[in-house]
Amino acid sequence: MEAYTLKLSFIHPRYWLSWLGICALFLSSLLPYSTLLRLGRLIGRMAIPFAKQRFHTARRNLQLCFPELSEEEVDAKVRTNFENTGIALFEMGMAWFWPTWRVRGLVSVRGLDNLQHAMRQDQGVIFLGAHFLTLEMGARALGLVHPCYPVYRKNKNQVLDYWFYRGRSREHKAMLDRKDFKAMLRVLKTGQSLWYAPDHDYGRHKSSVFAPFFNVEQANTVSGTSTLARVKNSVVIPLFLKRLPGTEGYELIFNPPLVDFPSNDVIADTTRTNQEIEKMVKECDDQYMWLHRRFKTRPEGETSFYK
């Protein structure tokens, strides 16, 4: 925790822009929710001409995953995705700075019995997450329902890393570095819960395999869910936060736990977790992080999808 306290070095000029952004997020969090939604959509649309590479990446991802869509349908989804990305920026301020009562007023819960059943069995719980644009609000909402140990990727900027840690752990017990696998194992061995999202492409390493994701037969995917689930008969519960239409707020969704998981086949297990993430994405595909190069790592001999 020492690494996540304010330090004198944070006032260095190289961090001034970061502090300006944090102040802007705090001030924006004071606005009404409906205003934040409108501003987010506006900023998202305005960003498109300045983020052509991101637009191309999102467009390519959607083409690969949904080949049945026409070019016009893909472009429309990308534009909506940019709008939701703008909203996600303001949701960061909401998640980090809103009082508890204000968050609770916008979040409903579906499938809580799936979690309650697992807790009665005294099992470790792995919340199988995914990189949705509602990630920051999702962390806050989950913490209000069931404080746990979310897994995250450290930020190289120390000031931003401090605020990401502070904001995401506000209702939780602690954040775990995605590289600290031993800490994840300790959490599950003691019958506690962690949030884990294996759906980003972090390149080739010993804990990644190629498994199908939507229409891409070989998607580089972290296989850690299978390994973690072997600890103390841990249960895997797919979980995500869905932004509802208009100003209705959010729905925190606990899907049914995976049955007969893990197996003795890591690729089969990773394929299955990808299928669970597909189900979540299909509920609100406009809120998924399509702007990241999900399929950047290809098997030997294959050319890049993102030329």
Number of C-alpha atoms within 10 A of each C-alpha: 7 6 10 14 11 13 12 7 11 17 12 8 10 12 15 13 10 16 17 11 12 18 13 13 19 18 12 21 20 13 12 9 19 13 11 21 19 14 18 22 21 16 17 21 18 14 16 16 9 9 13 11 13 17 22 17 23 25 21 22 24 22 18 17 15 14 13 10 14 11 12 9 12 20 18 14 20 25 19 18 25 30 25 25 27 24 23 24 20 22 26 25 22 25 24 24 18 16 10 13 8 12 18 15 11 16 21 15 14 11 13 14 12 16 19 10 12 17 16 8 11 14 21 25 27 28 26 26 25 26 18 23 25 25 23 22 26 26 24 25 26 24 19 17 14 13 20 24 24 26 21 17 13 17 13 8 12 18 23 18 16 18 18 21 22 17 21 23 21 19 19 21 15 18 22 23 14 16 12 10 13 9 15 24 19 12 19 24 17 13 17 20 25 25 24 24 23 22 20 18 17 16 15 15 9 9 12 20 21 20 23 19 25 18 13 15 12 16 25 28 28 24 24 19 22 22 14 23 20 15 20 16 17 23 28 30 22 25 26 25 28 26 21 13 8 8 12 14 17 22 18 21 21 21 22 15 20 15 9 7 18 22 13 9 10 19 18 16 20 26 21 19 27 24 15 20 23 16 15 22 19 11 11 14 18 21 26 22 23 25 21 16 19 21 23 17 20 16 13 6 6 8 11 11 15 13 7
